Amino acid sequence: TGTFVGSQSQIVLGQSLILNWTSENSTSVTLDGVAVALNGNLQVFPTDNHAYILVITGPGGFIELQVLIQVNPVPPTGELPVVEEIIQLQNS
């Protein structure tokens, strides 16, 4: 058995998040096909929506856990003047 979670499920392009996992009675763990520690964490910087897959293998077989991360585009800077106009109208 084990757990696999991300510190966030959505980020803005350029941001990072932390993946955390634990395993019990395991002999090996892989993250997206790469061997990792049986328990650990990893900072990742996804550039697109991505499903991270953790496979925990033990004496009784394996389990596959997934964390889906949504990567949103950076908001256009043109939106800031609209916010300033709303603030000015509210102060009038």
C-alpha positions as CSV (number, residue, x, y, z in Angstrom):
1,T,0.0,0.0,0.0
2,G,1.0,3.6,-0.2
3,T,0.0,7.2,-0.8
4,F,0.8,9.7,-3.5
5,V,-0.2,13.3,-3.5
6,G,0.8,16.6,-5.0
7,S,1.0,19.9,-3.0
8,Q,-1.3,21.4,-5.6
9,S,-3.5,20.1,-8.4
10,Q,-3.2,23.2,-10.5
11,I,-0.3,25.6,-11.2
12,V,0.5,28.4,-13.5
13,L,3.1,27.7,-16.2
14,G,6.5,28.4,-14.6
15,Q,5.5,27.4,-11.1
16,S,6.5,24.2,-9.4
17,L,4.8,21.8,-7.0
18,I,6.0,19.0,-4.7
19,L,5.0,15.3,-5.2
20,N,5.0,13.3,-1.9
21,W,4.8,9.5,-1.6
22,T,5.0,6.8,1.0
23,S,5.0,3.0,0.6
24,E,4.6,0.1,3.0
25,N,6.0,-3.4,2.6
26,S,7.4,-2.4,-0.8
27,T,10.5,-3.6,-2.6
28,S,10.7,-0.9,-5.3
29,V,9.0,2.3,-6.3
30,T,9.1,4.1,-9.7
31,L,7.8,7.5,-10.6
32,D,7.0,7.8,-14.4
33,G,9.2,4.8,-14.9
34,V,12.2,6.0,-13.0
35,A,13.3,4.3,-9.8
36,V,12.9,6.5,-6.7
37,A,13.2,6.1,-2.9
38,L,10.5,3.9,-1.2
39,N,9.3,7.1,0.6
40,G,10.1,10.6,-0.6
41,N,9.2,13.8,-2.3
42,L,10.3,15.6,-5.5
43,Q,9.9,19.2,-6.7
44,V,8.6,19.2,-10.3
45,F,8.1,21.9,-12.9
46,P,5.5,20.6,-15.4
47,T,5.1,22.6,-18.6
48,D,1.9,20.8,-19.7
49,N,-1.0,19.0,-18.0
50,H,0.6,15.8,-16.7
51,A,-0.4,12.6,-15.0
52,Y,2.4,11.5,-12.7
53,I,2.3,7.7,-12.2
54,L,3.8,6.1,-9.1
55,V,4.2,2.3,-9.2
56,I,4.8,0.5,-5.8
57,T,5.9,-3.1,-6.1
58,G,6.0,-5.5,-3.2
59,P,5.7,-9.2,-2.3
60,G,2.0,-9.3,-3.3
61,G,2.3,-7.5,-6.6
62,F,2.1,-3.9,-7.5
63,I,-0.2,-0.9,-7.2
64,E,-0.3,2.2,-9.5
65,L,-1.2,5.6,-8.1
66,Q,-1.7,8.7,-10.1
67,V,-1.6,12.5,-9.5
68,L,-3.0,14.7,-12.3
69,I,-1.6,18.2,-12.5
70,Q,-3.3,20.9,-14.6
71,V,-0.9,23.6,-15.9
72,N,-2.6,26.9,-16.7
73,P,-1.2,29.6,-19.0
74,V,0.3,32.8,-17.5
75,P,-2.5,35.4,-17.4
76,P,-2.1,38.2,-19.9
77,T,-0.8,41.4,-18.3
78,G,-3.5,43.3,-20.1
79,E,-6.0,42.3,-17.5
80,L,-4.4,44.5,-14.8
81,P,-5.8,47.9,-16.1
82,V,-9.3,46.5,-15.9
83,V,-8.8,45.7,-12.2
84,E,-7.6,49.3,-11.7
85,E,-10.6,50.7,-13.4
86,I,-13.0,48.7,-11.2
87,I,-11.1,50.0,-8.1
88,Q,-11.4,53.6,-9.3
89,L,-15.1,53.2,-10.0
90,Q,-15.7,51.8,-6.5
91,N,-13.8,54.7,-4.9
92,S,-15.9,57.3,-6.8
